[in-house]
Amino acid sequence: MIKVVIVDDHPMVAEGIQSILETYPDIAVLATLNDGQTAVDRVVGLDPDVILLDVNMPGLSGLHAAEMILDLRPRTKVVILSMHDSPEYIRAALSHGARGYILKDVPTEQIRTAIDVVMAGEQYLCTGAKVALNAHPRGGREPLTGREQTILLALAQGKSNKDVALALDISVRTVETHRNNIKRKLGISSTAGLTRYALENGVLQGTGR
């Protein structure tokens, strides 16, 4: 019997996955939890084989929760559930110890496939994640310049283009150019995506947010 825990702050998503997995006689869903900290707190008692973990949750993010869970239960396999197909999100998940990465719009049978693959000791990436990584190979991504890192931090803190321009004594057009370059380099299409990237990759650590 494969013991599974589902962690997602959207109850309908968690319940939907649970109802699918419970159709398999060799899978037992031990719990559905709605935040990363609860998953960390309960992982020892539940002792799951696999945790299906949403990446964006209030409080403790899925990536940080994954690290803490694996510190407590190294043999547990973490599979990340995400809406994001940015290669930076995927690489960050794998670097935090995840054994699998699934986009939330995949056919439901892929979740079962992912569980089987990671239980066999292998890594599982859904088709969309593989395509994203192949389209943006690690060696081909340009690093952010120092100025771009500064602007990324400011944008992630909620500052407007005008605020950033005034603080750095540059034009608003220059800020817009830098912002577009940052999005292109990171493979992220929206300002909200930049903020999530900054939060989940430690850019905002120590800034009071």
C-alpha positions as CSV (number, residue, x, y, z in Angstrom):
1,M,0.0,0.0,0.0
2,I,1.4,3.4,-1.0
3,K,0.7,6.0,1.6
4,V,0.0,9.5,0.2
5,V,-0.6,13.0,1.8
6,I,-2.0,15.8,-0.3
7,V,-1.1,19.4,0.6
8,D,-3.0,22.2,-1.2
9,D,-4.7,25.3,0.1
10,H,-7.5,24.9,-2.4
11,P,-9.9,22.3,-0.9
12,M,-11.5,21.5,-4.2
13,V,-8.2,20.7,-5.8
14,A,-7.1,18.5,-2.8
15,E,-10.5,16.7,-2.7
16,G,-10.4,16.1,-6.4
17,I,-7.0,14.5,-6.3
18,Q,-8.0,12.5,-3.3
19,S,-11.1,11.1,-5.0
20,I,-9.0,10.1,-8.0
21,L,-6.3,8.4,-6.0
22,E,-8.9,6.5,-3.8
23,T,-10.0,4.7,-6.9
24,Y,-6.7,2.7,-6.8
25,P,-6.7,-0.2,-4.4
26,D,-3.0,0.1,-3.6
27,I,-3.1,3.8,-2.6
28,A,-4.1,5.1,0.8
29,V,-4.7,8.9,1.2
30,L,-3.7,9.5,4.8
31,A,-4.7,13.2,4.9
32,T,-5.4,16.3,2.9
33,L,-3.7,19.4,4.4
34,N,-4.0,23.0,3.5
35,D,-0.7,24.6,4.3
36,G,3.0,23.8,4.3
37,Q,3.6,24.3,8.1
38,T,0.9,21.7,8.9
39,A,2.5,19.3,6.6
40,V,5.9,19.8,8.3
41,D,4.3,19.4,11.7
42,R,2.4,16.2,10.9
43,V,4.9,14.4,8.5
44,V,6.5,12.4,11.3
45,G,3.2,11.1,12.7
46,L,1.7,10.4,9.3
47,D,4.9,8.9,7.8
48,P,3.8,9.1,4.1
49,D,5.6,7.5,1.2
50,V,4.6,10.3,-1.1
51,I,3.6,13.9,-0.5
52,L,1.8,15.8,-3.3
53,L,2.7,19.4,-2.4
54,D,1.4,22.6,-3.8
55,V,4.1,25.2,-4.4
56,N,2.2,28.4,-3.7
57,M,0.5,28.4,-0.2
58,P,0.0,31.0,2.5
59,G,2.8,31.1,5.1
60,L,5.4,28.5,4.5
61,S,5.9,28.0,0.7
62,G,5.9,24.5,-0.8
63,L,9.6,24.7,-1.6
64,H,10.6,25.5,1.9
65,A,8.2,22.9,3.3
66,A,9.7,20.3,1.0
67,E,13.2,20.9,2.5
68,M,11.9,20.7,6.1
69,I,9.9,17.6,5.4
70,L,12.9,15.8,3.8
71,D,15.0,16.8,6.8
72,L,12.5,15.0,9.1
73,R,11.6,12.1,6.7
74,P,14.3,11.7,4.1
75,R,12.7,8.6,2.6
76,T,9.4,10.5,1.8
77,K,9.1,11.3,-1.9
78,V,8.0,14.9,-2.6
79,V,6.1,15.7,-5.8
80,I,5.4,19.3,-6.4
81,L,2.0,20.4,-7.8
82,S,2.1,23.8,-9.6
83,M,0.5,26.1,-12.1
84,H,3.9,27.4,-13.2
85,D,5.8,26.0,-16.1
86,S,8.7,28.4,-15.7
87,P,12.0,26.5,-15.9
88,E,13.2,28.5,-12.8
89,Y,10.3,27.2,-10.7
90,I,11.0,23.6,-11.9
91,R,14.7,23.8,-11.2
92,A,14.1,25.4,-7.8
93,A,11.7,22.6,-6.9
94,L,14.2,19.9,-7.8
95,S,17.0,21.7,-6.0
96,H,14.8,21.7,-2.8
97,G,14.6,17.9,-3.0
98,A,11.4,17.3,-5.0
99,R,11.4,14.0,-6.9
100,G,8.6,15.1,-9.2
101,Y,7.0,18.2,-10.7
102,I,3.4,18.1,-12.1
103,L,1.5,21.0,-13.6
104,K,-2.1,21.2,-12.3
105,D,-3.6,20.9,-15.7
106,V,-2.2,17.5,-16.5
107,P,-4.5,14.5,-17.1
108,T,-5.3,12.9,-13.8
109,E,-3.7,9.6,-14.7
110,Q,-0.3,11.4,-14.8
111,I,-0.6,11.9,-11.0
112,R,-0.7,8.1,-10.6
113,T,2.2,7.7,-13.0
114,A,4.2,10.2,-11.0
115,I,3.6,8.3,-7.8
116,D,4.7,5.1,-9.4
117,V,7.9,6.6,-10.9
118,V,9.1,8.3,-7.7
119,M,8.3,5.2,-5.7
120,A,10.6,3.4,-8.0
121,G,13.4,5.8,-7.1
122,E,13.3,7.8,-10.3
123,Q,12.5,11.5,-11.1
124,Y,9.2,12.4,-12.7
125,L,8.5,15.5,-14.8
126,C,5.2,16.0,-16.5
127,T,5.3,16.7,-20.3
128,G,4.9,20.4,-19.8
129,A,7.7,20.6,-17.3
130,K,10.0,18.7,-19.7
131,V,9.2,21.0,-22.6
132,A,9.9,24.1,-20.4
133,L,13.3,22.8,-19.4
134,N,14.2,21.8,-22.9
135,A,13.2,25.2,-24.2
136,H,15.3,27.0,-21.6
137,P,18.4,24.8,-20.9
138,R,20.3,25.9,-17.8
139,G,23.4,26.7,-19.6
140,G,21.6,29.0,-22.0
141,R,20.0,31.4,-19.5
142,E,21.7,34.7,-19.1
143,P,22.4,35.6,-15.4
144,L,20.8,38.8,-14.0
145,T,23.1,41.8,-13.8
146,G,23.5,43.6,-10.5
147,R,21.1,46.3,-11.6
148,E,18.5,43.8,-12.7
149,Q,18.7,42.1,-9.3
150,T,18.2,45.4,-7.6
151,I,15.2,46.1,-9.8
152,L,13.8,42.6,-9.3
153,L,13.9,43.2,-5.5
154,A,12.2,46.6,-5.8
155,L,9.4,45.2,-8.0
156,A,8.9,42.2,-5.7
157,Q,8.5,44.6,-2.8
158,G,5.6,46.2,-4.7
159,K,7.3,49.4,-5.9
160,S,6.1,50.9,-9.1
161,N,8.3,51.6,-12.2
162,K,8.2,55.3,-11.2
163,D,9.3,54.6,-7.6
164,V,12.2,52.5,-8.9
165,A,13.2,55.1,-11.4
166,L,13.3,57.8,-8.7
167,A,15.2,55.6,-6.2
168,L,17.8,54.7,-8.8
169,D,17.9,58.0,-10.6
170,I,17.0,56.5,-14.0
171,S,14.1,57.0,-16.4
172,V,10.9,55.0,-16.2
173,R,11.6,53.7,-19.7
174,T,14.9,52.3,-18.5
175,V,13.1,50.5,-15.6
176,E,10.6,49.1,-18.1
177,T,13.5,47.8,-20.3
178,H,15.2,46.2,-17.3
179,R,11.9,44.6,-16.2
180,N,11.3,43.1,-19.6
181,N,14.9,41.8,-19.7
182,I,14.4,40.2,-16.3
183,K,11.2,38.5,-17.4
184,R,12.9,37.2,-20.5
185,K,15.9,35.8,-18.7
186,L,13.8,34.1,-16.0
187,G,11.1,32.9,-18.4
188,I,8.4,34.6,-16.4
189,S,5.7,36.6,-18.2
190,S,4.0,38.7,-15.4
191,T,5.0,41.0,-12.6
192,A,3.1,38.7,-10.2
193,G,5.2,35.9,-11.4
194,L,8.4,37.9,-10.6
195,T,7.1,38.5,-7.1
196,R,6.4,34.8,-6.6
197,Y,9.9,33.9,-8.0
198,A,11.5,36.4,-5.6
199,L,9.6,35.0,-2.6
200,E,10.3,31.4,-3.4
201,N,14.0,31.9,-4.2
202,G,14.9,33.9,-1.2
203,V,15.2,37.3,-2.9
204,L,13.0,39.0,-0.3
205,Q,14.6,37.3,2.7
206,G,15.8,39.9,5.2
207,T,13.8,42.7,3.7
208,G,11.0,42.7,6.3
209,R,8.5,41.0,4.0
